[in-house]
Amino acid sequence: MNPLWLLTKTAGIALITIGGTSLLIKKLAPKPSDLFAGAVHFRRGMEEFQKGFTSVIFGADRALEGKAKTVNKIPIE
């Protein structure tokens, strides 16, 4: 087999493989909005876990007290 033909064939197969892999990764990768939504959901889940843990250890009154401190309301003028 001609070495030039072998090199061309190998390079073509490599380019097709790289192109297909990049398209697959682009299709399967999460979008930035999905990452942001996941981060917000995770943070809220951890806050709920903390409130539940606090209510089990210190009682329900202490858990509600911590929630009242974290609520920020926007003043209406």
N, C-alpha and C positions, 0 to 999 in steps of 0.2 A: 504494500500500500504506500502511496506517495505520502511522505512526511507532511507536506503542506496541506494535503487533503485531510489527514488525520488531525492536524492542528486546527483547521477550520471547523471540522466536525465536532471536536471536543469543545471549542470555544462556543459554538452554536448551542450545544447541549447545556453548557454552563450558563449561558445567557438566558435560555428558556427556564432553567431551574431557578435562577436568581429572580427573574421576573415573576414567576408563579409564586415563589415564596414571599416576595414583597407584597404581592396582591393579597395573598392569604393573611399575612400579618396585618395589613391595613384593614382588611374586612373584619378580622377577629378582635382587633384592639379596641378597647373602650374609648368612647368619645369623651372630651373634656367635661361636657355637661353631666355625663354619667358618673365620672369620678367625683365631681362636686356634689352631686346628689347623694352619692354613697358616703362621702365624708360627713355631710350634714346628718344623714341618717345614723351613721355610726356615733357621732357626737351626742345626738339626742338619746340614742340607746344607752350610752354610757351614763348620761345624766339620770335617766330612769333607773338604771341599775344602782347608781349611787343613792338615789332617793329611797329605793327599796331596801338597800343594805342599811341605811341610816334608820329607817323606820323599824327594822327588825332589831337592831342593836339598841337604839335610844328611845324608841316608841314613835307613834304616828305624829304626836304633837311637834316633835323636833324636826321631822321631815317636812311638815307643812311650813314650819317657821323658816327653814332654809329656802323653800320655794318662794315665799313672799318677798324675800330679800333680792332674789334674782330677777323678778319680773320688772321689766322696764316699760313704762307707759309713755306714750308720746303726748305731751300737753297740747290741748286744743285751745287755741286763742280765739 
